[in-house]
Every structure is written in structure tokens, then in C-alpha cells.
């Protein structure tokens, strides 16, 4: 039960964090919001919402929910989500679905959340498609089913949702005895994830190229992964330089990567950094 609750909590965090991939219309309010100028973003979203841009109403609700640039107010947040969704804005339906999924504004109701995510996905809001996939994978409405989740992950991925691309690619990469087709699928989806800034996607993709004996491509991707902040990639690079495996032995380079891995909370990197410095 503890592990199941932990898994569901992880899903909730993933759903909430995924809304930044939810862009339907590049409004000025959204552009400013991404810069974290919340006071100006609030003013712009408010004006855009009053002028009928429902996506801006949905994001305005999210600012009320998070207390960004305004006093936190979940009642106003819920009203704005509901208005946007009623007016067929997929992002509004996504945010509204989250309220029923996590039970913080309304009583937890997975059936209602599913209906809202389904509506959002049909309205081309990719985080809603991702949310549907996660509900199938978690078994929120019955038995867990990755096959049922897969079409929604694929739709979200093709719509620019990096996390969905990563999950699909990792699934293909995790097959014990992969066929050439499985490897091709893994490379396709992990490349999309890596290109959309998934550090772990870059790392696993690099490991696949190492498996295929393309060490140069594998090293390049592990470098990219470390630069993007994936601690295990930094630790792996430190070990390559320290052991002189596939690269000339270079303790100064090893120290550099171990230091970065340690800064990213990788304990192995911290131990090796202390040993080499």
C-alpha cells in the first residue's frame, strides 16, 4: 500500500509539473510567465482572459492556485479552470482534472478526473493525454495496463510532451532481449525525449549507442546528459576517465565530472571526488 501511494504521489507531481508543456497559444502572458515575472504575467493573463482567451483564464487560475503574483485562492482557481474547460479549452480541462485527481480542491474522484483528462486530450492538450496514460499505467480505475496507456503516451509524445517520449523509449529499451525493431523504437522515442531536454532520455539513449558499439555517439550523449543535470551521467563519465575505459585515463577530468555529479547529489560521485581531490 505504501509503494502504491508513493507511486500515485509521483504521478501527481509529474502531472502538475507537465503543465509547462501545455502550450496551445503562445500569448504574451505565457511568454512572460515563463520568465517568472509573475506580477506582469498575472496582469497580462487577466487582460487576455477578459478578452476571451480561455487558455489565459486557465493559467490565471493556476497562478491563483500557486499564489504566484497574487494571494493564493483555490476558489478562484477552480472557477477559472471550470470556465476555461466549459469553453472547450483543453488546458483548463487538464487543470480541472488535476483538482479531482489529487483531491486538494475537491473530493478525490478518479472517474471525474479521467473524464476531464479525456476531454482535454480530445482538445489536443498533451498533458491531458499524458495524464490518461498515467491513470491507465497506475490502474486508478481498474487493473494496471501499459498497453492501454501506450496510445495516449504516443499522442502526447508526438505533440511535444518529453516525459511521454521518455516513458515509451525506456519501455522499449528495458526489454530483456530486444529485437532490432525494439531498439529502433527506443532510439526514436528517446531521441525525441533528449531533443526536448530530457537529461535521463539522453543518458539511456547514449547507453543504447554504447550497446550498439558506437562509443563516440554514446559518449556525446552522456556528455549532453551530464550538462543537462543528470547525476548518473556525470558519475559514469567520471568513472570512464578514472578507469581509462574507452577514454585515456585522466584524473583531472574524472575529478571534474565527479564534482558535478556530487553537486547533483550522487553519492558515488561525492565519494570519488573526496578520494581524488
N, C-alpha and C positions, 0 to 999 in steps of 0.2 A: 504493500500500500504506500509506504514511504517513497519507493522508487517511482511508482506511478504518479504520485502527487508532484514529485520533483520534475518528472518528465513534462507534466502538464504546465508546471510553472515555467519551465524552459520554453515551451511553446508560446505561452503568453508573452514572455519577454521578446521572443522572435517576432510575433505578430505586431507587437507595439512598435518595435524598432523598425519594422519593414515599411512603415508608412512613408518614409522619405523617398521610397521608390514609387510612390503612388501618383506621380505627376501625370495629369491628363492635359492641363493647360498651363503653359509657362507664364504665369501672371507676374506683375511687378511685385506683388505681395509675397509670392512664393520665392522669388529671387532674393528679396531682402531677408526673408525668414531664414534661408539657408546660410546667410552671413551672421545669423544670431543677433541681428539688430531687432530685438523683439518689440521695442516700443514703436518703431516705424512700421514694422511688419503688421502689428496689430491695427494701426491706423489704416494701412493700405488694404488689409483683408476686410476691415469693416466697410470701407468705401466700396470695394469690389462686390462684397456681399449685398450691400444695399442696391447696387446696380444690377443685381441678378446673376452674378457668377457663383453658382452653387458650390463649386469646389472651394472657393474662398470662404464661404459660410462654414464648410466642413472644417477647414483649417483654423478658422476663427474659433470654432468650438474646441478644437484641440488645444489652442492657446489658453482658453478658459480652463480646460481640464488640467493643464500642466502649470497654470499660473505664470505664464510667460508674457511679460509686459502688461499684466492685468492681475487683479486679485483672483485667486483660484475660485471657480464657481462651477460645480458639476451640473447644477440645474440648468444653467445657461448652455453649458457644453452639450448636454443631452438634447436640448431643444434645437440647437443648431445642427447637430448630427441628423436628427429626425427630419428637420425641414429639408436638408440637402438630399437625404435619401428619398424622401417622398417626391422630390422634384427630379428623381432619377439621376442623381449624381453618385457614381459608384464609390467614390472615396467616402462620402457621407455614410453610405451603407456599410462600408468597412469599419469605420469608427464606431458606428452604432452597433454592429455585430460584436465588436470587442467588449462593449459595455455588458452585453449579455453573456459573453464567454467568460469574462473574469469576475463577474458578479460584484463589481465595485460601485456601480451607479444603480443597477437594477439587480433583482434576484437572478442568480446564475441560471441560465436556460440554454442548454446546448442546441435544442431544436430551433429556438428562435435565432440563435447566433448563426446556425447553419443556413437558415432561410435568408438571412441578411447577407451573409458572405456569398451565397449563391446568386442573389440579385446583383451584388456588387461585381462579381465575376462576369455575369452576363452583360454588365455595363462596361466591361473591359477595364476594371480596376484590378490590376495584377496582384496587389496584396490580398485581395479577397479570394482570388484563385489559389494563392499560396495558403491562405487560411483554411480553405476547404480541404486541400491536400493534407494539411497538418491534422485536421479533425479526423479524416479517414485513417491516417497513419497512427494516431493516438487511440482510435477506437472510441471516440467520445459518444457515438450514437450506436455502438454495437461492437462487433469484432474488429480488431485492427486489420487494415487491408492496404498494403502498399500498392497492389495493382489498381485499386480504385483511386488511390491518391495520385498515381503517375500522370494521368491526363491533365490534371489541374497543375501539377508541378511543371509539366511541359508547356502548358499555355502561359503560365506565369513567367517561365524562363524565356520563352520566345518574345514575351512582352517586356523584357528587360529586368526581370527580378533575379538578381545574382544568387540569392540564397537558394532559390528553386533550382537553378542550374547546378549549383554545387551539390545539392542533395541527390539529384539524378546521377551526376557524374560519379559521385562517391559510391553510389549503389552499384553501378556497373563496375567500378574499379575494385569493389570488395568481393566480387565473385571469386570463389576459390580457384577454379580452373577456367579462366576466361577464354572465350573464343576470340578470333580476330574481330568479329563483329562487336563483341562486348568492349574490347579495347578501343575500337573506333568510336563507339558511342561515348565511352568515358572521356576520351580525348576531346570530342566535340563539345560536350557539356561543360567539362572543366575548363576548356579554353574560353568559353563564354563567361564562366564564373570569374576566371582570372582577369579577363579583359574588363570585367565590371568591378574590379577592385577586391575580389575575394582572395585574401592572402593565403588561406588554407587551400583554396582551389588551386592556386599557383603551385603550392608545395606538393600536393598529391599529383598534379599534372607532371611536375618535374620528376617525381618518383616513377611515374609510368614511363617517361622517356629513358630514365636510368635502366628500368627493366628491359626496355627495347634496345639497350646498348648505345643509346645516343646520349653519351655523358655530357657533351657540350651543351645540348639543349636542356638537359636535366639540371646542370649547374646554373645555367642562366635563369631558369625558373625558380630555383631555390634562392638565388640572389634576390630576385624580384620579391619573392615571398617574405624574405627577411626584411627587405626595405619597407614592405607594406606592414610589418609589425607582427609577423607570425613567429613566435619564440622558438618553436621546434625547428624551423628552417635555419635560424641563426645558430642553434646548438649543433645542427647537422653540419653546417659549413665550418664551424669551429673544429669539429671532430675530423673533418676531411683534411684541413690544414695541419692539425696537430699530429695526426697519424700518417700524413703523407700518402693518403689513399686517393688515387685518381688526380691528385694535385701534388706539386712539390711541397715537401714539409716546410712550414713557415709558422713558427711560434708567434711572431708578431701579428700575423693575420688571424691566427687562431684566437689570440687574446682579444682582438678587436671584435670578432663575432661572438665570442663567449661573453664579453662585456655587454654587447647589445642584447643577447639572449637573457642575461641576468637582469638587465633593466626591464625586460618584459616578463620577469618573474619565473623564468625557467631555472629550476633548482640545480640541474646538472650543469648548466652554463655558469651558475654562480660558483659552484664547487671548483670547476675547472679554471675560472677566472682567478679565484683566490690562489690556486695552485701555481698559475703561470705568471702572475703579476710581480 
